[in-house]
Amino acid sequence: MTDLDATAREILRGNDRGGYTIPTAGLYPFQWNWDSAFAAWGFSTFDPDRAWTELETLFSAQWDTGMVPHIVFHKEDDGYFPGPSVWGPGTTPASSGISQPPVAAILARKIHDSVGGTERLRALYPRMLAWHRWWRDWRCPEGVACVTHPWESGRDNCPDWDPGMANVDGSQVGTYTRRDTGHVDASMRPGKEDYDRYIAMVQFGRACGWDQKTILEDGPFLMADPAITFILIRANRDLAAIAETLGEDPTEPLAMAAEIEAALPSIWNDELQAYCARDARTGEFASAISSGAALGLLAGVENAAMEEKLAAMWDRVRYGIPSNDPAADSFDPRRYWRGPTWPVVNALIAIGLTSAGRSAEERRLRKETAELIRSGGFFEYFDPLDATPCGGDRFTWTAAIWLAWANREDA
């Protein structure tokens, strides 16, 4: 075991709050949805029981509708805004009112294939299926997956959302105190105008009692997301494989995957020659390619034109897949999702590369990601040009993907 392996395990244990893991102390003091799925993957490399517990705790907060919220507020902590009093759905445990990328089935299958745990997977299966049905019923109005808040995408201030954000009025949200900029450099976080709009969307959801029909039809923001679209295709297929392992009928998740894939032409951007975020209200496409498009191979979607564009985007940086095309005017190498490379997204892209048999590209991505962690530590994200570590330190999912993927000897 290397020193970095030991440090990564220490980070996971240190961020463990008893059945769930926080992303990092201070900046993110609660349980986050897709962070927890990656944490479980990391735990599976040295503590399989704890890995399954992580997923079980996450799904214990599932709503009656099937939604798994993006934040679960297990304990009070005044160090984060917006907390449960702002969201106000009245759930137990307290939670936010939106979801996050449904990677749980993808990683649960990987964990089971690696360390077993069939009965625990069996107990989770109906919960994962209910969540996927929720995505189908309330986030796929045009077939592809849409998000009703940038936070639901997990890629908060990505330029993908600029067309929809421009039509959200954040001028009447009132006063509030952000907590994130007290933990990390403000230049690495979304700006105030973005945050005002984020809060306006939360206030809309709370005002309608988080009624999904109202949010879908009348909410201030609705954008098709290529990343969640590709993730959901793969997650449904992995859920079908899980069903077969458990002796269940895989027909429904396979059908959900096929329905989404059939709708992919609606997010093909001829101008960019790539799958691209699109405003479901206005039809306007985002103006740049994001790392969301690089998840196509995760879903088994191969497209030569798009892959040529993505390869050029990758070659414009030194370390990993940037979250935004460096050739775009909106590129900012250290501001959250407007340019940095995220080790956790690199790991997800690598799963797709492996599935497609692209071993040389997977090795390159793993090597570049490992270099970032070796030189800068277990940070949230990195400048893809010079490897400057950014965001939160001692970050759970960066430690997790090191243990589960990036620390391979040929990296």
MOGI-V29445 format. One record per residue. RES is the residue in one letter. PHI is phi in whole degrees, 0 to 359 (none if undefined). PSI is psi in radians with two decimals (* if undefined). OMEGA is omega in degrees with one decimal (* if undefined). Layout:
res-><RES RES>
phi-><PHI PHI>
psi-><PSI PSI>
omega-><OMEGA OMEGA>
This chain:
res-><M T D L D A T A R E I L R G N D R G G Y T I P T A G L Y P F Q W N W D S A F A A W G F S T F D P D R A W T E L E T L F S A Q W D T G M V P H I V F H K E D D G Y F P G P S V W G P G T T P A S S G I S Q P P V A A I L A R K I H D S V G G T E R L R A L Y P R M L A W H R W W R D W R C P E G V A C V T H P W E S G R D N C P D W D P G M A N V D G S Q V G T Y T R R D T G H V D A S M R P G K E D Y D R Y I A M V Q F G R A C G W D Q K T I L E D G P F L M A D P A I T F I L I R A N R D L A A I A E T L G E D P T E P L A M A A E I E A A L P S I W N D E L Q A Y C A R D A R T G E F A S A I S S G A A L G L L A G V E N A A M E E K L A A M W D R V R Y G I P S N D P A A D S F D P R R Y W R G P T W P V V N A L I A I G L T S A G R S A E E R R L R K E T A E L I R S G G F F E Y F D P L D A T P C G G D R F T W T A A I W L A W A N R E D A>
phi-><none 280 299 292 300 296 295 298 296 297 295 299 294 291 269 286 248 91 97 216 241 276 296 194 293 86 296 226 270 237 267 255 301 285 303 294 297 291 303 300 300 295 301 298 282 215 209 303 301 293 298 293 300 302 291 297 294 300 285 293 265 299 285 300 287 105 295 253 293 282 229 244 266 294 225 288 202 285 279 232 227 273 272 299 292 278 289 63 283 74 273 232 292 300 207 284 253 233 250 207 310 278 272 302 295 300 279 298 295 298 298 296 298 273 234 79 107 301 291 287 295 300 291 278 306 297 290 294 297 298 293 296 296 298 300 299 283 238 224 234 294 245 100 281 280 245 241 256 202 305 296 293 285 79 239 312 251 303 302 309 266 303 299 287 298 297 258 260 272 254 282 247 281 84 271 202 241 290 249 298 286 276 253 223 304 300 291 260 240 301 281 297 301 300 295 303 290 303 292 300 292 297 296 297 299 295 297 262 67 56 285 294 297 295 297 292 272 235 296 286 212 206 228 292 243 297 296 292 302 292 300 290 301 295 297 294 291 292 295 296 295 298 303 296 300 272 79 264 277 275 302 295 296 296 294 297 298 295 297 293 298 295 268 304 305 290 244 275 258 299 296 272 56 200 287 211 298 217 289 288 276 250 86 287 274 295 263 216 276 247 295 302 293 288 271 304 293 301 269 78 263 254 210 299 296 294 295 295 296 293 297 294 297 296 290 279 236 259 230 74 275 288 285 212 296 299 280 277 297 278 294 220 293 233 260 51 260 261 169 302 262 246 309 292 288 303 296 293 298 296 301 294 299 297 299 272 75 270 293 293 291 297 297 298 295 294 297 294 293 297 297 300 289 296 273 244 96 268 271 294 203 217 293 283 269 233 73 301 288 226 75 283 261 49 270 303 286 290 298 296 285 299 292 272 213 286 271 303 298 272 289>
psi-><2.26 2.92 -0.64 -0.65 -0.80 -0.71 -0.72 -0.74 -0.70 -0.66 -0.81 -0.78 -0.68 -0.52 0.02 2.21 0.39 1.34 -0.30 2.78 2.32 2.68 -0.78 2.63 2.51 -1.25 -0.76 1.52 0.20 -2.99 2.15 2.50 -1.20 -0.42 -0.76 -0.64 -0.72 -0.65 -0.75 -0.72 -0.75 -0.82 -0.57 -0.33 -0.25 -0.18 1.35 -0.67 -0.77 -0.55 -0.85 -0.64 -0.68 -0.83 -0.68 -0.70 -0.71 -0.85 -0.22 -0.30 0.11 2.37 2.83 -0.45 -0.26 -0.29 2.43 2.01 2.77 -0.45 2.39 2.09 1.37 -0.62 2.72 2.51 1.98 -0.06 0.03 2.45 2.37 2.26 -2.98 -0.52 -0.42 -0.70 -0.89 0.55 -0.22 0.47 2.83 2.02 2.82 2.54 3.00 3.06 0.17 3.03 -2.82 2.96 2.24 1.21 -0.08 -0.78 -0.65 -0.83 -0.54 -0.69 -0.74 -0.76 -0.81 -0.74 -0.53 -0.80 0.03 -2.81 0.73 -0.75 -0.58 -0.62 -0.68 -0.71 -0.53 -0.44 -0.90 -0.51 -0.73 -0.71 -0.73 -0.65 -0.76 -0.62 -0.67 -0.76 -0.78 -0.79 -0.58 -0.01 0.14 0.99 -0.43 0.27 -0.90 2.86 2.32 2.77 2.55 0.03 2.41 -0.56 -0.45 -0.46 -0.34 -0.14 1.23 -1.01 0.43 2.47 -0.27 -0.58 0.00 -0.74 -0.75 -0.67 -0.57 -0.37 0.16 2.19 1.97 0.23 -0.26 0.37 -0.24 -3.03 2.59 2.87 1.99 2.60 -0.41 -0.69 -0.12 -0.18 -0.55 2.87 2.22 -0.47 -0.22 0.08 2.89 2.63 3.02 -0.72 -0.73 -0.81 -0.67 -0.74 -0.67 -0.80 -0.63 -0.69 -0.68 -0.75 -0.64 -0.82 -0.75 -0.70 -0.54 0.21 0.47 0.66 2.03 -0.61 -0.75 -0.78 -0.74 -0.72 -0.59 -0.02 2.80 -0.19 2.25 1.89 2.38 2.34 1.98 -0.61 -0.91 -0.57 -0.86 -0.71 -0.75 -0.62 -0.88 -0.75 -0.67 -0.68 -0.66 -0.62 -0.63 -0.70 -0.67 -0.76 -0.78 -0.70 -0.66 -0.05 0.36 2.96 2.08 0.04 -0.81 -0.89 -0.59 -0.69 -0.69 -0.72 -0.76 -0.67 -0.74 -0.80 -0.63 -0.41 0.00 -0.57 -0.41 -0.28 0.32 2.15 1.86 -0.66 -0.75 -0.23 0.87 2.79 2.42 2.64 2.51 2.31 2.05 -0.29 -0.74 -0.31 -0.05 2.33 2.70 2.75 0.02 2.78 2.36 3.07 -0.28 -0.64 -0.48 -0.09 0.09 -0.77 -0.43 -0.61 0.01 0.32 1.93 2.35 1.96 -0.73 -0.80 -0.71 -0.55 -0.74 -0.74 -0.65 -0.71 -0.69 -0.75 -0.72 -0.21 -0.15 3.04 -0.49 1.82 -3.10 2.09 2.63 -0.18 2.58 2.13 -0.30 -0.19 2.59 -0.46 -0.06 2.27 1.89 -0.20 0.07 1.51 -1.96 0.31 0.24 -0.59 2.79 2.43 2.00 -0.64 -0.65 -0.64 -0.71 -0.70 -0.73 -0.67 -0.60 -0.72 -0.73 -0.74 -0.78 -0.56 0.02 0.34 1.19 -0.65 -0.72 -0.66 -0.74 -0.72 -0.80 -0.71 -0.72 -0.80 -0.67 -0.73 -0.65 -0.70 -0.82 -0.70 -0.63 -0.57 -0.26 -2.97 1.14 2.92 -0.78 3.05 2.66 2.13 -0.15 -0.74 0.10 0.24 2.19 2.44 2.80 -2.60 2.59 2.90 0.94 2.26 -0.91 -0.41 -0.73 -0.70 -0.79 -0.40 -0.87 -0.66 -0.33 -0.96 -0.31 0.22 2.53 -0.49 0.19 *>
omega-><179.7 176.6 179.6 174.7 -179.3 178.8 179.8 177.7 178.7 178.9 179.2 178.9 -178.8 178.5 176.9 178.9 177.8 -179.5 174.8 -176.4 173.2 177.8 174.9 -177.5 177.5 -175.2 -177.8 -172.1 -178.0 176.2 176.5 -169.5 -174.2 172.0 -177.3 178.5 176.5 176.0 179.1 177.8 177.5 178.9 -176.3 -179.3 179.3 -179.8 -175.7 179.4 -179.5 177.5 -179.9 178.3 179.5 -179.9 179.3 178.6 177.3 -176.4 175.0 178.2 -179.0 178.0 176.5 179.1 -175.6 -179.2 170.2 -172.2 -176.7 173.6 172.4 -176.4 -176.5 -179.0 177.7 175.2 -177.4 -176.7 -178.4 173.8 0.2 179.3 -174.0 -179.8 178.8 -179.3 172.0 177.3 177.5 -179.6 173.1 -2.7 178.0 -178.5 170.8 -176.1 178.8 -178.0 179.3 -175.2 -174.0 -179.1 -171.9 -178.1 178.5 -175.1 174.9 177.4 178.7 180.0 -179.2 179.2 -176.5 -171.0 -179.7 -176.8 -172.1 -176.6 177.7 173.6 179.5 179.7 -179.6 -172.8 -178.7 177.5 177.6 178.1 178.3 178.6 178.9 175.4 178.0 176.7 179.7 -172.8 -170.3 179.5 -180.0 -176.2 178.9 -178.5 176.7 -177.4 176.2 173.8 -178.8 176.9 177.5 178.6 -179.7 179.4 -172.2 -178.1 -161.2 -173.3 177.1 176.9 174.2 -171.2 -176.3 180.0 179.5 -179.9 -178.3 -177.8 177.8 179.8 178.9 -172.0 -174.0 -174.4 -178.8 -177.1 176.5 179.9 175.7 177.6 -174.1 -177.1 172.2 -178.6 -179.6 179.9 -178.0 -179.4 179.1 -175.3 174.3 -179.4 -176.6 -179.8 175.1 -174.9 176.3 -179.7 176.2 -177.6 177.0 179.1 176.2 -179.2 176.3 -179.6 179.5 -177.2 179.9 178.7 -178.3 175.2 -171.3 178.9 178.9 -179.4 -178.2 -174.3 -171.5 -177.1 -175.2 -172.9 175.4 -178.3 174.1 -175.1 179.3 -177.6 -179.8 175.9 180.0 178.0 -176.7 174.3 -179.4 -177.8 177.5 178.5 176.6 176.9 176.3 177.5 175.8 178.8 -180.0 177.4 -176.7 -176.9 177.9 -179.3 -178.3 -171.0 -174.2 178.8 175.9 178.8 178.3 178.3 -178.6 179.4 179.8 -178.4 179.7 -178.0 -176.2 178.8 -178.5 178.1 174.7 -178.9 -177.6 -177.3 180.0 -175.5 -179.3 168.0 -164.8 175.5 -176.7 178.3 -178.0 178.4 -172.7 -175.9 -176.5 176.4 168.4 -171.9 -179.0 176.2 177.9 177.3 175.9 179.5 -178.6 177.3 -179.8 -178.3 174.7 -179.9 -177.2 -179.0 179.0 -179.6 -172.9 -178.4 -180.0 -178.2 175.0 177.9 -179.3 178.0 178.4 178.2 178.6 -177.8 178.6 179.2 -178.6 -170.1 170.5 -179.5 178.5 -178.7 178.7 -179.0 178.5 178.0 -177.6 177.7 -176.8 -176.5 176.5 -167.1 -177.2 -176.8 169.6 -175.1 -179.3 177.3 -177.8 171.6 -176.5 179.0 -177.7 177.2 175.0 179.4 179.7 176.6 -178.6 175.5 177.4 178.3 178.6 179.8 -178.7 -179.7 -179.5 -171.1 -179.1 178.7 177.0 178.5 178.6 -178.1 179.4 179.5 -179.0 178.2 178.4 178.1 178.2 -176.7 179.0 -176.6 -171.9 -178.4 -173.4 179.3 -176.4 -179.4 -171.7 169.6 -175.7 -179.1 -175.5 174.8 176.4 177.6 -174.5 175.8 -176.7 178.2 -180.0 -170.4 -173.3 -171.6 173.8 174.9 -178.0 -177.3 171.4 -177.3 -173.8 -172.5 -165.6 -174.6 178.9 -172.0 -178.6 179.5 *>
